Amino acid sequence: MRKRFRLQTVRFRLGRCYLARVAAKRSLFLQSVHAPRDWDDVRATATSIVRARIFEGMASVVGERGYAATTISDVVRAASISRRTFYEHFQDKEDCFVETYRTGCENGIAQIDAALRSLDEPDWRTRLWVSLETYVSILAAEPHFARVLLIEVLGAGPRALAMRERILAIYVEHYRGLYALAQQEQPELPDIPDDFLRALVGGIAELVQQCVLESSADEVSERLRELTPALVSFATAVLTSRHDTVPSRAAG
């Protein structure tokens, strides 16, 4: 009993120390790790920390080498864990990659939501700027994950593509809500087709992807942060332009 208590105490203190380092690092994946509030939370916290380390290892290796060239041995080495630990959490490389993608995206979306909640009664244009500025800032801080998000997911198999569709749908709903606010402030704005919202999300991703592909490792973070004005201008143009439907056949 005493030995078990000492082990729990060690785990609790390690969790606290690790989370202190997390706060300083502001890691995207460690964002979902919370300090244990009681003894029952200690094991869950330890598990979350291990998974976060694996996610970081996967994103780092895939961002550097590409998904196809990445092996489980690479991820294990980058995360400083054993193969046994890896397989305790994931079935295979694909399973780990999909969960890395999902967790990074969901944590990024949570950061955007938190940034918007901190605003004091903003208009829709301010919300647009802050959401895009936060988005590119996240990717600038995690350039390896930027490649995972925008490039490597396209060649990681059907499960990864299905997860990508799920994440894109969340962003579409984000801009749908933003446009609803815009219509409240500017009643003259017409309803916007769903295809336009999907094209807006895809266009933003395309512009950021181009920036990542054309930038060296040393300059990608700075160039991503400089992209905010262009993204805001593009999104504003799509959201405030006329949305006339294109006829099936051109007249004449």
MINUMAR-6034 format. One record per residue: y, x, z of N, C-alpha, C in turn. Coordinates in steps of 0.2 Angstrom, whole numbers, plus 5000, padded with zeros to 4 digits. Atoms other than C-alpha are relative to their C-alpha. Example, Ala and Ser with C-alpha at 12.3 -4.5 7.8 and 13.67 -1.06 7.14 Angstrom:
499450045000497850625039500650045000;499449964999499550685036500549965003;
This chain:
499450045000500050005000500650045000;499449964999501250145005500150044993;499949975006500850234989500349964994;499850055005501150084978500849995001;499350014998502850064987500450064998;499649945003503350244983500050004993;500050015007502850214965500549964998;499550055002503950064964500750025001;499449974999505350154972500250054995;499949955005505250294960500249974993;499850045006505250174945500749975001;499350044999506750074952500550054999;499549955001507750234954500150034993;500049975007507250304937500449954996;499750055004507750134930500850005001;499350004999509450144938500450064997;499749945003509750324933500150004992;500050005007509250294915500549954998;499550055002510350134914500750035001;499349975000511850244920500150044994;499949975007511550354905500149964995;499950055006511450204894500749985000;499350025000513150144900500550054997;499649955003513850314895499950014992;500249995007512950324878500249944996;499950075004513250134873499550004994;500550015005511650134863499949934998;500150075002511349984852499349975003;500750024998509449974857500049995008;500050014992509750004876500449955002;499650064998510949864876499649955003;500450064997509549744880499650025006;500349984994508949844895500549995006;499650024994509549774911499750035007;500249974994509549854928499649955004;500450054996508149774939500449985006;499650034995508849654952499550005006;500550004994507249654963499350034998;500749975001505449724964499749974994;500450035006504749604951500350024994;499749985006506049664938499850074998;500149935001505549844940499550014994;500549985005504049844928500349974993;499750025006504949734915500550054997;499449955002506449854915499750074997;500349945002505250004913499749994993;500250025007504449914898500550004995;499450005005506149884890500350064999;499849935001506650064892499650034995;500449975005505150124883500049974993;499950035007505350004869500650024997;499449985003507150044867500050084998;500149935002506650234866499650004993;500450005007505350194852500549974995;499650035005506650084843500550064998;499549945002507950234843499650054996;500449955003506550354838499949974993;500250035007506050234823500750004996;499450015004507850204818500350074998;499849935001508250394819499650034994;500549965005506750454809500149964993;500050035006506850314796500750014996;499349985002508750344794500050064996;500049935003508450524790499550014995;500549985005506850524780499849944996;500250065004506650344774499449975003;500650034997505350214779499350024997;500649985003504050264766499750075003;500249934998504050444772499950015008;500150004992504050404791499349985002;500750014997502450414801500149995007;500050024993501950354818500150075004;499949934997501850544823500750025000;499349985000503650564818500449965006;499750044995504150414829499950025007;500249984993503150464844500450075002;499649934998503950644843500749985001;499250014999505750574841500149965007;499950044994505450454856499750035006;500349964994504550584867499549955004;500650044997503050464870499450024997;500649995003501250474867499849954995;500350055005500250384853499849945004;500250064996499450284866500549955003;499550044998501050224873500349964994;499750045006501650174855499549944999;500550055002500050074852499949955006;500050054995500249984869500649954998;499450055001501849904862500049984993;500050025007501549894843499450014996;500650005004500149864831500050064995;499949955006500749984817500750024999;499349985002502250064809500449944998;499650065003502749904800500249955006;499950044994502649804817500650035004;499549974997503749934825500750004996;499450005004505049944811500349935000;499750065000505249754810500349985007;499750014993505549744829500650045001;499449964999506749884828500649974996;499450045004507749794814500249945004;499850064996507649634824500550015006;499649994994508249704840500750034999;499349975001509649814833500449944997;499650055003510249664823500349955005;499850044995510249544837500450025006;499549974995511049664849500750014997;499449995003512349694836500449935000;499750075000512649504834500349985007;499750014993512849494853500650045001;499449974999514149624853500649974996;499550045003515149534840500249945004;499850064996515049374850500450015006;499649984993515649464866500750024998;499349985002517149534856500449944999;499750065002517549364850500249965006;499950044994517349284867500650035005;499549974996518549414875500749994997;499350015003520049354863500349945004;499650064997521349234870500349964995;499850055005521449084859500250034993;499849975006521449184843500049954994;500150045006521749104825499450034996;500649985003520349114813500150074996;500049945003521049264804499950065005;500149954995521049364820499350005001;500750004999519249314823499750034994;500349975006518849364805500150085001;499949935000519649534808499650045006;500349974994518849564825499250004999;500850005002517049514819499850054996;500149955005517149634804500150075003;499849934997517949774814499450025005;500649984996516549764827499450014997;500649995004515249754814500050074998;500049935002515749914806500050055005;500049964995516049994822499350025003;500649994997514349964828499650054995;500349965004513650044812500350074999;499749945000514850184813499750045006;500349974994514150224830499350014999;500750005001512350204824499950014992;500150005007512350274806499350004998;500750005002510450294806499849935000;500250085000510250104810500449974994;499750035006511550074796499650004994;500549995005510250144784499449955000;500550044999508950044792500249934998;499850075001509949884791500149984993;499750025007510649894773499550034995;500349975006509450004763499250005001;500749994999507750044771499649935001;500350064999507349864776499849974993;500250025006507249824757499450024997;500649985003505749924754499550015006;500450004994504849894771499549955000;500550055001503749754765500249935002;499850075000503749564766500249975007;499850024993503849544785500750025001;499349974999505449654785500549964996;499650045004506149554771500149935003;500050074997505749384780500550015006;499549994995506649454795500750014998;499349995002508149504785500349944998;499850075002508249324778500249975006;499950034994508249264796500750035003;499449974997509649384801500649984995;499550025005510649344785500249935001;499950074998510549164790500549995006;499650004994511349194807500750024998;499349985002512849284798500349944996;499850065004512949134786500349955005;499750054995513149014801500650035003;499549974997514349134809500749994995;499450015004515549124794500149924998;499950075001515248934792500449975006;499650024994515848914810500850034999;499349985001517349024806500449964995;499750045006517748924790500249935003;499850074997517748764801500650015004;499449984996519048844812500650004995;499549995005520048894796500249934998;499850065003520048714790500449965005;499650044995520648644807500750035000;499349975000522148764805500349994994;499750015007522348744786499649944997;500450065003521748564782500050004993;500050005007522148594764499450044997;500649965003520648714762499449954999;500550045002519248624753499350025004;500649984997517448624759499750064996;500249945003516548784755499249994999;500750015001514848784746499650055004;500449954997513348864755499950064996;500149945004513048984741500650055000;499449954999514849054743499950035007;500149974994514449084761499550065000;500549955001512849174757500350064996;499749945004513749274743500550045004;499649964996515049324756499750055004;500449954996513749394768499750054996;500249955004512949484754500550054997;499549955002514549554747500250055005;499849954994515049624764499450055001;500649955000513249704765500050054994;500049955005513449774748500650055000;499549955000515149854751499950055006;500149954995514549934767499450044998;500549965003512949984759500250064995;499749955005513950074745500350065004;499749954996514950164758499550055004;500649964997513350224767499750054995;500449965005512550284751500550064997;499549955003514150374745500350055005;499749954995514550464761499550055003;500449954997513850624768499949985008;500150014993513150624786500650015004;499549984996514650704792500649955000;499450055001515950574785499849935001;500250075001514950414785500349965006;499750044994515550354803500749994999;499350015001517350384799500249954994;499950045005517250304782499849935001;500250074998516350154789500649965004;499550034996517750124802500649994995;499450025004519050134788499949954995;500250065005518149994778500349945002;499850074998518849854789500549974996;499550045003520349814780499849974993;500350025006519449804763499549945001;500450054998518149694771500349935001;499650064998519449574778500349974994;499750025006520349564762499549964996;500550035004518749524753499849935003;500350064997518149394765500649945000;499450045000519949314766500049974993;499950035007519949294747499449954998;500550045001518249214747500149935003;499950064996518649094761500649964998;499450035001520349044755500149984993;499950015007520149034736499749934998;500350075002519748874726499250015000;500750005000517948824727499749954995;500250055005517748724711499350024998;500749995003515948704705500050024993;500149985007515448784689499649954996;500450055003514948654676499350034997;500649975003513148674669500150024993;499949975007513748694651500850004999;499349995001515448754646500349954995;499750055005516548624637500250044993;499849985007516748654618499650064998;
